[in-house]
């Protein structure tokens, strides 16, 4: 049997990854600095658009099998997948159930919690303020938020690139106890920062990559101060609406529009599986609280990767990715590049998502599912992404390698 101490330690590790499978590597994974390089930078022999296969019935059958195999292997209740590329067709499927209690089938029209994909919206909002001359990427965070350890040295760029050296609040034991004992609790951004700031800095800014939710909470406060309105309102007005997203929202409480899928997690005090559908996502805030649906995420994949809402100069800065230490994986400003696929993934108790774009083929892949339960140290969203891209882009396989627990606690 697993004792309570061991079980709680494992749950804390998973929560540290928070909204996390959200990065190429998870909380606690820190890697030495290397010069940034423009994305995509991994394959010198990038395939031409024609190398992306037509999504014929034969290819669809292979994708069906790959997805069903992952569902069975990882015990995923329900998943929706959309894959498309210009001139190649569209693959759109839902499998399994949205509600285990009623047997309601999963379908493409359901709202889902998107976890750390929220970071892509928060950082886009920040970069829009850069384009307006309201902030500069190399401004110190101390200019906007008081009391940040090393705040006079940590820049907004460091925060957006996950290179600040700050401690990840979601890895804090007291935070874990507070969240799991009362999943309905409403956290404030300052309360989240207080958990982080009780710990010493992990390294000097810019020295390493370390995926950390604290970074994006701080950027949310910067957007509020420089943008002159609450973060949820700024994102709605300046990111969601201009991008043409009609079913994407930034909740400020546990509200969840219908219809939505139920989400299942073992991120609980007991370690048992629970329905986390109505848990309050305020603890993710700028790092992980948002909600969307399949069609909006398909649109967002292209908007994010191509920089539709930003100037070309600012988008170029965004796409300067630093290697994370995982082969073929780099992180830019609020997005990653994994083997040429640009975007982000997300995880919140009960839900995971993956939204990525392959520029060479103008291909979009979105995966939405209603569990965050890790299978053999891998996030189910990673398992789906890997299985799907092995079929359609074998030279560009989306994968987040599992790192040793001692190196990266909570890594998916």
Secondary structure, DSSP 8 states (H G I E B T S, - for coil): ---HHHHHHHHHHHHHTTTTTTSSS-TT-EEE----EESS-S-TT---GGGS----HHHHHHHHHHHHHHHHHHT-SEEEEEEEETTTEEEEEEEEBS-TTT--B--TT-BEE-GGGHHHHHHHHHHHHHHTTS--TTSBGGGTSTT-TTTTT-BHHHHHTT-S----GGG-HHHHHHHHH-TT----HHHHHHHHHTS--SS-TTSEEE--HHHHHHHHHHHHHHHTS-HHHHHIIIIITTTT-SS-B--SSS---SSB---EE--SSS---EE-TT--GGGTHHHH--EE-HHHHHHHHHHHHHTTTS-HHHHHHHTEEEE-SSTTEEE-SS-EEETTEEEEEEEETTEEEEEEEETTTTEEEEEEESB---BTTB-HHHHHHHHHHHHH-TTS--------TTTSTT--
